[in-house]
Each structure stands twice: as C-alpha cells, then as structure tokens.
Amino acid sequence: MRIFWLSLLALVLSACGFHLRGNYALPPQLSPIAVKTSVVPLERDLVAGVQRMGGVVAADAPLALHVINERINRQTSTIDSRAKAAEYTLFYEVECQLKYASGIPAEPSRTIRLRRTYQFDNTRIVGKYEEENNLVDDLRQQAVGQILSRLARIKVSELSPDSPAAEAAPAAAPVAP
C-alpha cells in the first residue's frame, strides 16, 4: 500500500509540472548572452546563475541582459517607547531589460520589488548593520533567482524583432522596372 501512495504522489507531482527550485535551463536562443550592470555583486551572481543554467556569458553576445537600476531603501517600520527605531523594512528594487547588441529592446523592461522587515536593537548596533548587509545580499539573491526564472521561460516568439536595420533591409532592395 505504501508503494501505491508513493507512486501516486510521484505521478501527481510530475503531472503538475513541479520542478525543484533553481533547476532552470537557459533556452538555446539566449546562449551566449551578455550581462551588463554596474553593480558588481549582482553581475557576479547573474553570470554564475546563467552558467549554472547551462548558458554561456560573452561580452559580444547578440543578446544582453541590462540591469538598468538597483535601489535599496530602508524605512522605519516601528518605533519603541523612547522614540527610537525598533524595526526597519528594507526595500530592494532592480530593473532589468533584455536588449539586442544593437541596443534595441528585445522585451519590455521588468522591475522586481522585494522587501524584508527586521528588528533593530539600539544596544547591538554593530551586529545589526552586518545583519542588514546580509539581508540585502539575500534580497539580491532572490531577485537574481526571479530574473533567471524569467530568462528560462522566454520564448523566441515573445521577443521583438532584432533591429530596425533588419526591417529596413527589404525596403532598400532595388525594385524591378
């Protein structure tokens, strides 16, 4: 009876499309791909993620993932009885876009917004700043996971035409008299 239930569970999980988290494959049309950002930790994580997905990262690739903006904001969530911050919320936002080498967007830009709340103890300030840095790193990792997940789901039919030069080429062809 136990084998029956395990088999049934395996069948149900495989039928619903369940995959372990992080097991994405980069579509062949996106390899090689360039990663362009001024945020070094984000670039390092994206490059490593693309490589884990079986992709190749090359600076002269026909498609490039541009990280347009990364913002990190901290806001006081609650205050204690002495009017000091007792809890903060970190807001992490990253905007990225897939573009052709010519600079033409291949798809609309996407913004990923994440937040995390943590308690702040004024008597342990040194450790709290380290905790905040670790939380920012965690938020960055979550954003990278979402970006990579999106790349894994892209279909060529969803991408815009390569460039205006490719569209203008047929119009420039000579017309027979």
N, C-alpha and C positions, 0 to 999 in steps of 0.2 A: 504494500500500500504506500509506503514511503517513497519508493521509486516512481510510482504513478504521480504523486503530488509534485515531486521534483521535476519530472518530465513535463507536467502541465505548466508549472511555473516557468521553466525554460522556454516552452513554446509561447506562452503569453508574452514574456519579456522580449523575445525575438520578433514576434509579430507586431509589437507596438513601435518598433524602431529604436528601442533602448540601446544606447551605446555608453560605455564608460566615459566619464568626463575627461576631456583632454585628448581623446583619441580621434583627432581630426586628420583628414588628408587634404592637402592642398590640391585643387584642381590643376590638371596639367597645363591649362591655358595661362595660369598665373605663375608658372615657373619657367624662367627665372623672374624674380621680382626685386625691385629696389625698395629700400626702406629709408625714408628721408625725414629726419627730425633733428631739432637742436637739443633735445632732451636726451642726454647720454644714457641714463638708466633705462628709459623707455625704448630707445633704439636697440640697446643690448638685449632686452627681453623680447622685443618683436623679432629680431634676427634669430635668436635662439629658438623661438616658437615656430617660425617659418621652417627652420631647418629640422625641427622635430616632426613637423608635418610632412617631411619629405621634399620640401621645396629648396630651391637654390636662390641665394641672395647675391645679386650682382648689381653694381652701380650703373651699368649701361643696359639694364633690362628694359623691355618695351613697356612694361607697366611699373608704376612706383606707388607705394603706399606713403602718402604725405601726412605727417602729423602736423596739422595746421596750428593747433593751440593746445596747451596743457595749463589748467588753472587749478590751484589748490587754495581753498579759503577755509578759515577757521572762524566759527561763530560761537559765542557763549550761549549755551542752552539753558542752564540753570545757575542760580547764584545761591550761596549759603547765607547763614544768618548774619555774617559780617560783611555782606555785600561783595563778596569775592567770588570769582568764577568757581563753580563746583563741577560743572560738566560742560564740555565743548562738543561741537559737531564739526567734523571735517567734511568739506565738500570738495570732491575731486571731479574734474571735468576734462575730457580730452576730445578734441575734434579732429577727425581724420577723413581723408578722401583718397580714392584710387584714381590715379591720373596716368595718361599715356606719357611716353617720353617727350612728346611734343609740348606737354603742359596742358593738354585738353583733358577735362574731367571725363573719366570713364563711368562714373556714377556720382550721384549727389553726395555732398559731404554728410557725415554722420557724427553725432555728438553722443558720447557716453557720459552719463552722470551717475556718480556714486556718492554715498555718504556713510559716515561712521560716527557714532557718538561714543565718547569715552569720559570717564570721571577724572577730574583733576584735583589732586590733593596739594594744597599750597605748602605743606610741610615736606613734601618729597618732590621738589621741583626738578632736580637733575634727572631723575628717573622718568619723569613724565614727558620731558622733551624727547627722550630716547623712545618712549612708547609712542609718541606722536609720529616720529620718523618711521617707526615700524608699521604703524597704521597706514601711513602714506604709501609705503612700499607694498603693503597688502592691497590697497586700493588700486595701485598701478598694475599689480599682477592680475587683479580681477578685470581691469579694463583691457589688458593685453589678451586675456582669455576671450573676452567678448569680441575683440577685433579679429582674432584668429578664427573664432567660430563663424563670424560673418564671412571671412575670406573663404572658408571651407564650403560655404553654401552658395557662393556666387556661381551663376551660370553665364556662359558667354552671351546668351540672348539678352541678359539683363544689362550688359554694358553698352554704352553709347558708341556710335561709330568712332573709328580711330582718330581721324583728324579732318579738318576742312580741306586739306590738300588732297586727301583720298576722294572726297566728294567732288572737288573741283576738277579732278583729272579727266573724267568723261566729258565734261563741258568744254575742255580745252582741246579735245580731239578734233582734227580737221573734218569738215563736212564735205561730202562728195557733191560735185556740181550736178 
